[in-house]
Amino acid sequence: MTSRPSSPALLGVSLPALAALITVVLWASAFVGIRALGDSFSPGAMAFLRLLAAVLPLTVIMLVVRLRRRSTADDRPLTPWLPRGRALMLVIAYGVAWFAGYTILLNWAEQHLDAGTAALLVNLAPILVAVAAGLFFGEGFPRHLVIGMTIAFAGVVLIATGGSATADAHADWLGVLLGIAAAVLYASGVLIQKSALRSVDALTATWLGALAGLVATLPFAPAAVAELAHADASAIAAVIYLGVGPTAIAFSTWAYALARTDAGAMAATTLVVPAIVILMSWALLDELPTGVGIVGGVMCIGGVAIARQLLPRSRRGGRVDGPRPHPVNDEALGSDLESEPRVAGRSTSST
């Protein structure tokens, strides 16, 4: 029986585990940052500035990776900078849906929801991916999916009726609908990206997706320039952070961890993002969902875990199976990367 190669470690800490921790913390901080910037930037302008701040370092990463490949090139030809035909269209489509549309809707939703509630709603995306797979890819609706969906959407109702414990962070139906719409675009981007990754490497798909999102948000550039002129230095630094940290850096560390970790285990790590968001939002913004909203959030996370079969399953004889590997969906800008070696090996720089 072959054994899995040991993961590199730093001061006794597994580097893939450290990379995964960095990823979820950065993604969680994005929800808090968006909420904090709601008074300084409109949803579209914030999306444009964030993507601009993300595309620049991603372009540098692309250049470095290609130069490294060129310097160590073997007999295999380098892949072209841009995919062609259908692959290019898929990358552009997922970039517009995910990097542009999802980001704008999330920014808008967080003008009506506290950061923790928004994070809980966005985590419905894995269930929506499973529903789409059942409807369009012939995967059906197994019992665990139906049970998980029912629990998760009951949690959404509780979130909508629970409100917020902070007076200026109310959770209204418009915010809930915007949060669900953001999750729908997130899930759509995941499904389109899944098809694109069959012929485009993950780094190129991420870079081009962010670039497509930036182009799609160009109509908000004049508003972004005007709002930048009135924003203070801390707000400008925060919006740059959203692009560099939760987008460019977090996607790279996620890909590094995913390439060296079981996909099922990585899927489970994303479920801790809302909990981190709630703690950060409480500490930095003094915002919390109500008790009812938190119960609803726990139901959402539990429903996702059941629907995606991320919980250990007991078997006869006292054995406990670990979570089954399923496609992994990351935050805020994540990726749908399967557990098969063919895909995981290609994910050297995921969403």
N, C-alpha and C positions, 0 to 999 in steps of 0.2 A: 504494500500500500504506500503510495507516495504521500509525503508530508508537505504541508504548505510552507513555503519559505518564510523564515522569520522576518518580521518587519524591523526596519531600522529604528533605533531609539536614541533619544537625547536625554541624558541625565536619568536614565532608567525609565523614561516615558516613551511609549510607542509613538513614533512620528505620525503614522496615520491617525491614531486617536487624537493627537494634538491638533492635527489639521482639521479633523471633524469638529473638535471643540471650537477652534477659531471660526470655522464656518458658521456654526449655529449661533454663536455669540454675535458675529457681524450681521447675520441676517436678522436676528432679534433687534439689534440696535437700529436697523433701518426703519422698523415700524415706529420706534420712539422718535427717531430723527424726523420722519415725515410728519408726525403729529406736532412736534415742536416747531416745525417750519411753516405750519399752516397759516400763521399770521403774516409771514414775510413773503411767501410766494404762492401764486395761484397753482392749481393742479397741473395745468399744461406747461407752464413756465418751469416749475420744479422738475417735471419729467425731462424737459429739454436740457436743463442744466446738469441734471444727474447723468444723463446719457452722454453728454459732451465730456463730463469728467471721467466717465468710464471708457469711452472709445479711445481716448488718448493713451492711457497706460496699456490697454489691450493691444493697440497698434504697436507699441514698443515691445510687448511680449511676443507678438507675431514676428516682428523683425528679429528679435534675439533667437527665437526658436528656429526660424528658417536659416539664419546665419550659422547656428550650431549644426543643423542638419547638413548644410552645405559643406562645412569644414570637416565633418565626419562622414561625408557621403560615400556610399558604396556604389555598386553597379546599378542600384535602383534609381530611376529618375525622380526628381523632386515633384511633388504634387503641385499643380498650378495654384496661384493665389486665389483665383475665383473659380467656383464650380460652374458648370454650364447647364443650360436647358432646365429640365424639371427640377434638378437638385437646387439650382440657384433660386428658382421660384419658391420652392419650399422654405429655404432659409429666409428669404425676404418675407414670406407670409408669416412665419413664426416670429420673426423679429418685430413686425408691425403689430401682431396680435399680443405678443408677450411683453417685449421691452417697451413698446409705446402704449398700446391700449391698456394693458394690465396696470402699468405704472400710473397712468393718468387716473384711472378709476380708483386705484388704491389711495392715491393722494386726495382725491375728492371724498372718498369714503371716510378718511380720517379727519375730515372737517366736521363729520357728524358722529364719529365713534371714537372712543378712547383707543389707544394703540393695542391694548391687550385683546379687546373685542374684535378689532380688525384682524389681528393675527389668528384668532380662533376661527373666524369665518373663512379666511383664505385657506386654512388647512382642510377645507372641504374638497379642494381640488383633486386629491387622489381618488376620492369616491366618484367625482365627475368623470375622471379618466376611465375608471372601471365601468361606469354606466355607458360611456361612449363605446368602449370596447365590446360591451354586450350588445349594443344596438347595431353597430356598423361593422364589427370585426368577427361576429359570430361566436363570441365567447360566452354568451348567455348570461343568466342572472342566478348564480348559485345562491344557496341559502345564506351563507355568511355575508354575501354582498347585500342581500335584501335586509337582513337584520341590522347590519352596520348602517345602511342608508336610513332606515327608520329611526334608529337611535340618534344619528347625527342630525337629522333634520328636526327631530324633536328638540334637540339642543339648540338649533337655530331659533326656534320659536321662543324658547326660554330666554335666549340672549336678547331677542327683539323686545320682549316684554319686561326684561329685568332692568333695563336702563343702565345708568352709571352711578357710582357712588360719589362722583364729583359733579358739581352743578353745571360747570361749563363743558363737560365731556359727555353730554347726553347721548344715548343710543336710540336713534329714531328709526322709523321704517325705511326712510330714504337711505340712511347710512347702511342699514342691513342689506337692502337691495343692491346698493353699490358694491358692498363687500362680496356678495354672492356673484354679482356680475364680474368682478375682478377675478374671482375664483374660476368662473367659466372661461374667461380669456386665458387665464393661467393654464387651465387644463387643455384648452384648444392649442395653445402654444406647445405644450408637452407632446401632444399627439402628432402635430405637424413636425416637430423637431425629431421625433422618433423615426419618421420616414426619411427625413433629411440625413440623419446620421448613418443611414445605410450606405451612402456614397460620399459623404463629406466628413472630414475629421472634426472632432469636437471643438478644437481651438478655433478653426476657421469658421465653423458654424456659429460659435459664440461671438466672435469678433464681427462677422457680417450681420448677425442678428442684431447686435447692439448698434451697428452702423445703420441698418435699415430702420430701427426704431428712432435713431437720431434724425434721420431724414424725414420720417413721418411726423416728428414733432417740430419740424422747422417753422410751421405757421405760428408757433408760440414763441419763436425767437425774439420778435420785437417786444412782446410783453416781458420776456425774461430779461432783456437788456434794461427796460424801464424799471423793473422791480429790483434789479441788481443795484441800480443807481440810488435807491432808497433803503436798501438793506444794510444792516450793520455788519461789521467784520465777522462776528460770530456766526451769523446766518449764512454768509457766503462760505465760510470755512465748513459749516455743517453740510451744505448742499454738495460741496466738492467731496467731502467725506463719503456721502451716500454713493457717489459714483466710483470712487477709488476703493473704499473699504467693502461694503456689502455687495458691490457688483464685481469689480475687477479682481480684487484679492480673494473674496469669499468663493467665487466660482472656481478659481485656480486651486485653492486648498481643498474644496469639495472633490474636484476631479482627482487630485492626488490621493485623497483618502479612499475614494470609491475604487480606484484601480488596485488598491491593496487591502480592501476589506470586503467582507460578504455584503452583497447588495441588500439582503434582508435586514442586516444589522444597521446599515446606513439609513434605510427607510425608517427604522424605529427612532433613530437619533433626531430626525426632523420633527417628530412629535413633541419634543421638549421646547421647540422654539416659542410657542405661545406662553409657556410657563416663564421662560426667561424674559419675554416681552413684558408680561404683567409685573414681574419683579423690577425690571428696569423702569417701567412707566411709573410705578409706585415710588421708586427712589428718586427719579429725576424730574418727573412731572407732577407728582402727587396725585396721580389718577389711578383709579381702580374700577373694575366692573363691580356691580353689586353681587351679593351672595347668590342671587338667582342667576345672574349672568355667568358667574364662575361655574355653577352647577351645569348650566347649559354648555359652557365651554368644555368641561370635563366629558360631558356626553358626546360632544362633537369629536373630541380626540379619541374617546373610546370607540365611537362608531367607525371612525377611520381605521383604527387598529384592527377592529373585527372585520371590516370590509376588505382590508388588504391582507388579512391573516398574518399580522405582525406579532400576535401574542403566542406564547408557548402553548402547545396543546398536549394534554396528558393522554397517554396511551395505556393499553393493558400491560400489566406487569410492572406498573410503577414508573415506566419510562416517560420522560417528558421531552417532546420534540421542540426544537427551537423554531423561530418564525420561518415560514416558507419564503424563499426569495421571490420577490415580485418587482416590477418596475419601480424605480425610485423617483420620487418627485420632490425637488427641492423648492425653496422659498420663492421668495421673492424673485425670482429670476432663475430657477433651478433647472433641472434636466430630468428626462425620463430615460434612465439607463438600465438596461436589463442585466440580469445576473449572468447571462451567457458570456464566456470568455471572449467571443467575437466582438461584443459591444463594449464590455468593460475594458478590454485592452485598448480600445481606440479612444477611450475617454481620458486622454492625457490633459485636457484642459476643458472641462465641462462648463456648462452654463454657469 
